[in-house]
Structures are given as C-alpha cells and as structure tokens.
Amino acid sequence: MRLPIMATLRDAQTAAQKSALLLSSKRISDHWKERMLPVYARIIATSSLLFFALLCAALLPVVIAGLTYPGGMRIWTGLLLQPLNMLVLFALSVGYITLRVRLGRG
C-alpha cells in the first residue's frame, strides 16, 4: 500500500515557505498578509493532521499483529526490536523499494 506521506509533508513545507516569504516581503501590504496567513496556517494544520493519520494507518498492521501474537504486544515489540530482526526488516524494506523503483512503480 502506498500512502502519500511525502506529498503531505511537501504540502506543509511549501505552505510554511510561502508564509515565511510573505512575512519577509516589503512589497506586500499588511492587509494582504493578514488575509493570506490564515490560509497558509490552515494548509499546514490540515497537512499535519493528515500526516498523523497516515502514520497511524501505516502502523496499524504492526499493532494488529502485536495484539494477535501469542504473548501480546510486549513480546511482539521485544521481538521486533532485536538487532537481527531489525536488520532483516531493513534489508527487506530496501529490497522492496529497489524492486519498485526498477519496475517503474516508484
């Protein structure tokens, strides 16, 4: 599943950069700044909330697996955090990303 996490972060970053440029500009009137800053703030707020929701959605399968694992979440978390298991998960992730990029589904 491909979640638009990076696009959401880019939207927030773009709005933050635009608001900083708006504030530092001497050519733009204070009236226009007062009208545009709430717009940028709304974009940043919605992007931040969407980013949080996407992170929760990405972690949901791990939490479900932990809740159904014999021994519960504590044992599941302990298994996931062992160095060898982390290395295997990292290698699988890099392999998956490499495969997706090579197949053109980036």
Backbone as numpy.savetxt, mean C-alpha at the origin, in Angstrom:
# Nx Ny Nz CAx CAy CAz Cx Cy Cz
-3.69 -12.23 -6.99 -4.54 -11.05 -6.99 -3.65 -9.81 -6.99
-4.00 -8.89 -7.82 -3.19 -7.68 -7.94 -3.94 -6.49 -7.38
-3.45 -5.93 -6.31 -4.09 -4.79 -5.68 -3.38 -3.50 -6.11
-4.13 -2.43 -6.28 -3.52 -1.16 -6.72 -2.87 -0.37 -5.58
-2.00 -1.02 -4.85 -1.38 -0.38 -3.69 -0.45 0.75 -4.13
0.39 0.50 -5.12 1.34 1.53 -5.56 0.63 2.70 -6.22
-0.43 2.45 -6.96 -1.19 3.54 -7.58 -1.83 4.42 -6.51
-2.28 3.80 -5.44 -2.88 4.56 -4.34 -1.84 5.44 -3.66
-0.65 4.90 -3.45 0.43 5.70 -2.86 0.84 6.84 -3.78
0.87 6.57 -5.09 1.23 7.62 -6.06 0.20 8.75 -6.05
-1.08 8.41 -5.92 -2.12 9.44 -5.87 -1.92 10.36 -4.67
-1.64 9.76 -3.52 -1.41 10.56 -2.31 -0.15 11.42 -2.45
0.90 10.84 -3.01 2.15 11.58 -3.20 1.97 12.74 -4.17
1.25 12.51 -5.25 1.01 13.57 -6.23 0.22 14.71 -5.61
-0.82 14.38 -4.85 -1.62 15.42 -4.20 -0.78 16.19 -3.18
0.08 15.51 -2.45 0.94 16.18 -1.48 1.93 17.12 -2.17
2.50 16.68 -3.28 3.43 17.53 -4.02 2.72 18.74 -4.60
1.52 18.55 -5.14 0.76 19.67 -5.69 0.40 20.68 -4.62
0.03 20.19 -3.44 -0.32 21.11 -2.37 0.91 21.89 -1.89
2.07 21.23 -1.86 3.29 21.94 -1.46 3.65 23.00 -2.49
3.52 22.67 -3.77 3.79 23.67 -4.82 2.79 24.81 -4.76
1.55 24.50 -4.47 0.52 25.52 -4.36 0.84 26.49 -3.24
1.22 25.96 -2.09 1.52 26.82 -0.95 2.75 27.69 -1.17
3.74 27.16 -1.87 4.98 27.92 -2.04 4.92 28.91 -3.21
3.87 28.84 -4.02 3.77 29.73 -5.17 3.36 31.13 -4.76
4.08 32.11 -5.27 3.75 33.52 -4.99 2.73 34.04 -6.00
2.57 33.34 -7.13 1.66 33.79 -8.18 0.19 33.46 -7.91
-0.04 32.49 -7.04 -1.41 32.04 -6.78 -1.97 32.80 -5.58
-3.20 33.28 -5.73 -3.81 34.08 -4.66 -4.19 33.20 -3.47
-4.30 33.84 -2.30 -4.69 33.12 -1.09 -6.10 32.55 -1.23
-6.97 33.24 -1.94 -8.33 32.75 -2.15 -8.29 31.40 -2.89
-7.49 31.31 -3.93 -7.40 30.07 -4.69 -6.76 28.96 -3.86
-5.78 29.34 -3.05 -5.14 28.36 -2.17 -6.16 27.80 -1.17
-7.02 28.67 -0.63 -8.04 28.23 0.32 -9.05 27.30 -0.33
-9.27 27.46 -1.61 -10.22 26.61 -2.32 -9.61 25.26 -2.69
-8.33 25.24 -3.01 -7.70 24.01 -3.51 -7.13 23.11 -2.42
-6.68 23.67 -1.32 -6.08 22.84 -0.27 -7.05 21.79 0.29
-8.32 22.13 0.52 -9.24 21.06 0.97 -9.41 19.94 -0.06
-9.34 20.28 -1.33 -9.44 19.26 -2.38 -8.25 18.30 -2.28
-7.05 18.85 -2.15 -5.86 18.00 -2.02 -5.90 17.20 -0.72
-6.38 17.81 0.34 -6.48 17.10 1.62 -7.43 15.93 1.52
-8.54 16.12 0.81 -9.50 15.03 0.62 -8.88 13.89 -0.18
-8.12 14.22 -1.20 -7.47 13.18 -2.01 -6.47 12.39 -1.16
-5.69 13.11 -0.35 -4.71 12.44 0.51 -5.41 11.55 1.54
-6.50 12.05 2.13 -7.22 11.27 3.14 -7.84 10.02 2.54
-8.49 10.15 1.39 -9.11 8.96 0.79 -8.06 7.97 0.32
-6.93 8.45 -0.19 -5.86 7.54 -0.60 -5.28 6.81 0.61
-5.14 7.51 1.72 -4.62 6.87 2.93 -5.56 5.79 3.44
-6.86 6.08 3.46 -7.83 5.08 3.92 -7.88 3.89 2.96
-7.82 4.16 1.67 -7.82 3.07 0.69 -6.56 2.22 0.83
-5.41 2.86 1.08 -4.16 2.13 1.28 -4.28 1.19 2.48
-4.85 1.67 3.57 -5.04 0.84 4.76 -5.97 -0.34 4.45
-7.06 -0.09 3.73 -8.00 -1.16 3.38 -7.33 -2.20 2.47
-6.50 -1.75 1.54 -5.81 -2.67 0.66 -4.80 -3.52 1.41
-4.10 -2.93 2.38 -3.17 -3.71 3.20 -3.92 -4.76 4.02
-5.07 -4.38 4.56 -5.87 -5.36 5.31 -6.33 -6.49 4.40
-6.73 -6.16 3.18 -7.17 -7.18 2.23 -6.02 -8.11 1.85
-4.82 -7.55 1.73 -3.66 -8.36 1.37 -3.27 -9.31 2.51
-3.47 -8.89 3.75 -3.10 -9.71 4.90 -4.20 -10.68 5.33
-5.39 -10.52 4.80 -6.51 -11.36 5.20 -6.26 -12.86 4.98
-5.71 -13.29 3.84 -5.45 -14.73 3.69 -4.47 -15.29 4.74
-3.49 -14.49 5.13 -2.53 -14.93 6.14 -3.22 -15.08 7.49
-4.09 -14.13 7.81 -4.82 -14.20 9.08 -5.77 -15.39 9.10
-6.47 -15.62 8.00 -7.38 -16.77 7.93 -6.61 -18.08 8.08
-5.46 -18.17 7.41 -4.64 -19.37 7.55 -4.18 -19.56 8.99
-3.82 -18.47 9.64 -3.38 -18.54 11.02 -4.49 -18.96 11.97
-5.71 -18.48 11.69 -6.83 -18.84 12.56 -7.26 -20.30 12.38
-7.04 -20.85 11.19 -7.43 -22.24 10.95 -6.30 -23.22 11.21
-5.09 -22.74 11.41 -3.93 -23.60 11.65 -4.05 -24.25 13.02
-3.71 -25.55 13.13 -3.75 -26.19 14.45 -2.77 -25.50 15.42
-3.26 -25.09 16.52 -2.44 -24.38 17.49 -2.72 -22.89 17.50
-3.38 -22.41 16.47 -3.82 -21.03 16.45 -2.81 -20.06 15.87
-3.13 -18.81 16.05 -2.37 -17.72 15.46 -0.96 -17.61 16.03
-0.78 -17.90 17.30 0.54 -17.77 17.92 1.54 -18.73 17.28
1.14 -19.97 17.10 2.03 -20.97 16.48 2.28 -20.60 15.02
1.22 -20.19 14.30 1.33 -19.82 12.89 2.31 -18.66 12.71
2.20 -17.65 13.55 3.10 -16.50 13.48 4.53 -16.93 13.77
4.70 -17.78 14.76 6.04 -18.28 15.08 6.66 -19.03 13.91
5.86 -19.82 13.20 6.37 -20.54 12.04 6.74 -19.58 10.91
5.91 -18.58 10.69 6.19 -17.63 9.60 7.44 -16.81 9.85
7.75 -16.55 11.11 8.87 -15.68 11.44 10.20 -16.42 11.62
10.22 -17.72 11.40 11.49 -18.44 11.44 12.32 -18.04 10.23
13.63 -17.83 10.41 14.47 -17.33 9.31 14.41 -18.17 8.03
14.42 -19.47 8.14 14.39 -20.30 6.93 13.06 -20.13 6.19
11.96 -20.10 6.93 10.66 -19.91 6.30 10.56 -18.53 5.64
11.12 -17.52 6.28 11.10 -16.18 5.69 11.92 -16.16 4.40
13.04 -16.86 4.40 13.89 -16.92 3.20 13.16 -17.63 2.06
12.47 -18.71 2.37 11.71 -19.44 1.35 10.58 -18.56 0.80
9.85 -17.88 1.67 8.77 -17.00 1.22 9.31 -15.86 0.37
10.45 -15.31 0.75 11.08 -14.24 -0.03 11.46 -14.75 -1.42
12.08 -15.93 -1.48 12.49 -16.50 -2.77 11.28 -16.77 -3.65
10.21 -17.29 -3.07 8.99 -17.54 -3.85 8.39 -16.23 -4.36
8.42 -15.20 -3.55 7.88 -13.90 -3.97 8.69 -13.31 -5.11
10.00 -13.33 -4.99 10.85 -12.80 -6.06 10.67 -13.61 -7.34
10.57 -14.92 -7.22 10.34 -15.76 -8.39 9.01 -15.46 -9.06
7.98 -15.26 -8.26 6.66 -14.93 -8.79 6.67 -13.59 -9.52
7.29 -12.59 -8.91 7.37 -11.27 -9.54 8.16 -11.34 -10.83
9.28 -12.06 -10.82 10.10 -12.20 -12.03 9.31 -12.88 -13.14
8.58 -13.91 -12.80 7.78 -14.62 -13.79 6.70 -13.72 -14.38
6.03 -12.95 -13.54 5.00 -12.04 -14.03 5.58 -10.98 -14.95
6.74 -10.45 -14.61 7.36 -9.41 -15.44 7.76 -10.01 -16.78
8.33 -11.19 -16.77 8.78 -11.82 -18.04 7.61 -12.21 -18.92
6.48 -12.54 -18.33 5.33 -12.89 -19.13 4.56 -11.65 -19.60
5.00 -10.48 -19.15 4.38 -9.24 -19.60 3.12 -8.86 -18.88
2.94 -9.40 -17.71 1.73 -9.06 -16.93 2.08 -8.20 -15.73
3.25 -7.61 -15.76 3.87 -6.78 -14.79 3.19 -6.20 -13.71
